[in-house]
């Protein structure tokens, strides 16, 4: 017999739980303490199950029947109402949100990446994606919705960053699909919807006279001493800016005249050896009294060497110094020191191209050839790095002619 509002309101508790049955599986459980619970009894997969629908009087008889009917509709489509309710709670708690999934993906897949790369990836999501779609369930995000997010980046003129962010979002969506929290990757539907990236090379000074002037300008730099030392070292070691600024004293062997950078810091994930010229060693020796007690050779000006919060120099420090010296982004970049070395060394015809490429730490597709380069070119690279340092000294004082052969001493 169906329940009535009056019967539900007047129902009294007993020493044991009392069950009063309504229609189509709806049941009212009256507990000894007087609380009244609505439950829906059903079978799914051949097994008896029960779904809680709330308590009376917060949930009236009419509302309990409506919830029961919604559960019955789910059953008619082959969905377990209990599982559906749990999924809804996960969504409300943010477990299925894009931000939750993205952070989970980042923790799992960025663990084997360099610290700087992992940090930049999360910062891009936090700044340009999470504020707009972070709280949205990943399965509900559409291609037009994601495109609107990316267009905000594109409108700033950051075209390359826009494409990088699209690629990151695609990786997050594919992870969501793999973990059962999305059905498709909307990033894959945006092919051709964004402005293409124009391929641009890093601006670099390569003319001998201009190189000489740049070196003299660096010598006359009056900013932070660590920044000046980093700029002086950059043309001598042929490294990427991030590899220079994150130099650690434990990696530097002055006696062996070597800088061994662990694979975790290198773009190509391969340990890299930098033979140090006499000039490079002099730079390390000059800054050692200032930063030698700490972790980083070039620490941030905002942290004390050796302190718990010590951080490396800002990624924009060298670029900012170049701008202060009057070099625009079209004249010279922090990355341009590598192009400078590559251009002049290759045009000298004094060194094997493989030795130059290996010293630049460029990737080698042929693993056998890569191993050969690592084993066989180090002696030549030592001569090359000292020759290059001497050549730069010559340009600094006004010399323009490249020697026809390197010293064999």
Secondary structure, 3 states (H helix, E strand, C coil): CCCCHHHHHHCCCCCCCEEEECCCCEEEEECCCCCEEEEEEEEECCEEEEEEEEEECCCCHHHHHHHHHHHHHHHHCCCCHHHHHHHHHHHHHCCCEHHHHHHHHHHHHCCCCCHHHHHHHHHHHHHHCHHHHCCCEHHHCCHHHHHHHHHHHHCCCCHHHHHHHHHHHHHHHHHHHHCCCCCCCHHHHHCCCCCCCCCCCCCCCCCHHHHHHHHHHHHCCCCCHHHHHHHHHHHHHCCCHHHHHCCEHHHEECCCCEEEECHHHCCCCCCEEEECCHHHHHHHHHHHHHHCCCCECCECCCCCCCCCCCCECCCCHHHHHHHHCCCCCCCCCCCHHHHHHHHHHHHHCCCCHHHHHHHCCCCCCCHHHHHHHHHHCHHHHHHHHHHHHHHHHHHHCCCCCCCCCCCCC
